[in-house]
Amino acid sequence: MIRSIDMDTWPRKAHFAFFQNRKNPCLSLTFPVNVAGLLRFRAAQGETKRRFTDYVYHAVMASVNAIPEFCMRLVDKKPVLFSKVDSAFTYIPKGRDLHANCIAAYDAAFSTFSRNIQAARDAADASPTLAPEGCDSQGLVYLTCLPDIPFTAVANPWDDPWTDSVPRIAMGMVDPAAGTMPVSVEALHSFVDGRHIAAFLKGLSGILETPESSFAS
């Protein structure tokens, strides 16, 4: 469901206009998150464990969907609020060196979302593409995992900010000694402030630090 935002009553109207008229209205922050508990939880799952990215993507999407500002987008150059946003993630199909793009519908139940992710991977294995069905929707979050890079910042390519309003979230190399992983968030400052990214970090950390309850469903 998509709800139009009433510009006449929207408290953020002035801030939206201020940032949206910048050449680059993106806000970007990178920070470490604690994944030590998740690593222990996953190892204890034995043969039933899911891919590490399944757990992280679910935590990210649950945190995003809990914050309205992260679900605000531009559609036909007008601000709207999505009731739910889904994941669009990069994946290297079997037997290939180049990545494909995949889309998986978000579900609050981890098991369901994990199945959606795997179905998207299977589709990419069979027919890799950079433009899967639904890729033109603004109701997405772009996810990518760079497991070999302990990055301290990430900058992604963006289109015209009046037509491309999808946040980008990247995960990097896990530091096994510290039990941390870098996470980069890029979003339109027109919608998202530092306090919203702080709320995202709080939500994400809470999920990752309580894996037994977070991924039980």
C-alpha positions in Angstrom: 0.0 0.0 0.0 1.2 3.5 -0.9 0.0 6.6 0.9 0.5 10.1 -0.5 2.1 12.6 1.8 0.1 15.8 2.3 2.7 18.5 1.6 0.5 21.2 3.2 0.5 19.5 6.6 3.8 17.6 6.4 6.2 18.9 9.1 9.2 18.0 6.9 8.0 20.1 4.0 10.7 22.7 4.3 13.5 20.2 5.0 12.4 18.1 2.0 12.5 21.1 -0.3 15.9 22.3 1.1 17.7 19.0 0.5 15.8 17.8 -2.6 17.1 20.9 -4.4 20.7 20.0 -3.8 22.7 18.3 -6.6 23.4 15.4 -4.3 20.9 15.2 -1.5 22.2 11.9 -0.1 23.2 11.3 3.5 25.8 8.5 4.0 27.0 7.0 7.3 29.0 3.9 8.0 29.3 2.1 11.4 30.2 -1.2 12.9 27.5 -3.6 14.2 28.1 -6.5 16.6 27.5 -9.8 14.9 29.3 -12.1 17.5 26.0 -13.4 18.8 24.7 -14.1 15.3 27.8 -16.0 14.4 27.5 -18.2 17.5 23.8 -18.7 16.9 24.4 -19.6 13.2 27.2 -22.1 14.0 24.9 -23.8 16.5 22.3 -24.4 13.9 24.4 -27.1 12.2 23.1 -28.4 8.9 19.9 -26.3 9.2 21.7 -23.0 9.3 20.9 -20.4 6.6 23.3 -18.2 4.7 24.8 -15.5 6.8 23.3 -12.9 4.5 19.8 -14.3 5.0 20.0 -13.4 8.7 21.6 -10.0 8.1 19.2 -9.0 5.3 16.2 -9.9 7.5 17.6 -7.8 10.3 18.2 -4.9 8.0 14.7 -5.1 6.4 13.0 -5.5 9.7 14.8 -2.4 11.0 14.0 -0.4 7.9 10.4 -1.2 7.9 10.1 -0.1 11.5 11.0 3.5 10.6 8.5 5.4 8.4 11.2 7.8 7.0 13.1 4.8 5.6 9.9 3.9 3.8 9.3 7.3 2.2 10.0 7.5 -1.5 9.3 9.7 -4.6 6.8 8.4 -7.1 6.0 10.7 -10.0 8.1 13.3 -8.2 5.8 13.3 -5.2 6.7 12.1 -1.7 4.8 9.0 -0.7 4.9 6.5 2.2 5.1 2.8 1.5 3.4 0.6 4.1 6.1 -2.0 3.4 9.3 -2.0 1.4 11.0 -5.1 -0.1 14.6 -6.1 -0.6 16.6 -5.9 -3.9 20.0 -7.5 -3.5 23.1 -8.4 -5.5 24.0 -12.0 -6.0 26.6 -13.8 -8.1 24.8 -16.7 -9.9 26.4 -20.1 -10.0 29.1 -20.5 -12.7 29.4 -16.7 -13.2 31.8 -14.0 -12.2 29.4 -11.0 -12.6 26.6 -10.2 -10.2 22.9 -10.3 -11.0 20.2 -8.3 -9.2 17.5 -10.1 -7.3 14.2 -9.0 -5.6 12.7 -10.7 -2.5 9.5 -9.7 -0.8 10.1 -8.8 2.8 8.2 -10.8 5.4 8.4 -10.4 9.2 8.8 -14.2 9.6 12.4 -15.0 9.0 11.7 -18.5 7.5 9.4 -17.0 4.9 11.7 -14.2 4.0 14.6 -16.6 3.7 12.6 -18.7 1.3 11.9 -15.6 -0.7 15.6 -14.8 -0.9 16.5 -18.3 -2.0 13.8 -18.3 -4.6 15.2 -15.1 -6.0 18.7 -16.7 -6.0 17.4 -19.7 -7.8 15.8 -17.5 -10.5 19.0 -15.7 -11.0 20.9 -19.0 -11.3 18.5 -20.0 -14.1 18.3 -16.6 -15.8 20.6 -13.9 -14.5 19.6 -10.3 -15.1 20.3 -6.8 -13.8 16.6 -6.0 -14.3 14.4 -8.6 -12.5 10.6 -8.2 -12.4 9.7 -5.4 -10.1 13.1 -3.6 -10.2 11.5 -0.4 -11.4 9.6 0.0 -8.1 10.6 2.6 -5.6 9.3 0.4 -2.8 12.7 -1.3 -2.4 15.9 -1.2 -0.4 19.1 -1.9 -2.3 21.3 -4.4 -0.4 24.7 -5.6 -1.1 27.3 -7.6 0.8 31.1 -7.1 0.3 32.4 -9.9 2.5 36.0 -9.4 1.5 36.2 -5.7 2.2 36.5 -4.2 5.7 35.3 -0.8 4.3 35.0 2.3 6.3 32.8 4.1 3.8 30.8 3.3 0.6 29.5 5.4 -2.2 27.0 4.0 -4.6 25.9 5.2 -8.0 22.6 7.2 -8.0 20.2 8.3 -10.7 18.2 11.6 -10.6 17.1 12.0 -7.0 13.6 12.9 -8.2 13.2 9.5 -9.8 15.6 7.4 -7.7 14.8 7.5 -4.0 15.7 4.0 -2.9 18.1 3.7 0.1 21.3 1.7 -0.4 22.6 -0.5 2.5 25.9 -2.4 2.2 27.5 -4.9 4.6 31.3 -5.6 4.7 33.9 -8.0 6.0 33.3 -9.5 9.4 36.1 -8.9 11.9 36.3 -12.2 13.7 38.4 -10.8 16.5 36.1 -8.0 17.3 32.9 -9.8 16.2 31.8 -6.7 14.2 30.8 -6.0 10.6 30.7 -2.6 8.9 27.3 -1.4 7.6 26.9 1.6 5.2 23.7 3.4 4.8 22.9 5.9 2.0 19.5 7.6 1.8 18.0 10.8 0.6 18.5 13.5 3.3 15.2 14.8 1.9 13.6 12.1 4.0 16.2 10.7 6.4 18.2 12.5 9.1 21.0 11.3 11.3 18.5 10.4 14.0 16.6 8.1 11.7 19.9 6.3 10.9 20.6 6.1 14.6 17.1 4.5 15.1 18.0 2.1 12.3 21.3 1.2 14.0 19.5 0.7 17.4 16.9 -1.6 15.8 19.5 -3.5 13.7 21.8 -4.0 16.7 18.9 -5.2 18.9 17.9 -7.9 16.4 21.5 -9.1 15.7 22.2 -9.3 19.5 19.2 -11.5 20.2 19.3 -14.0 17.4 17.5 -16.8 19.3 14.3 -14.7 19.4 14.8 -12.7 16.3 15.2 -15.6 13.9 12.9 -18.1 15.6 9.9 -17.7 13.2 
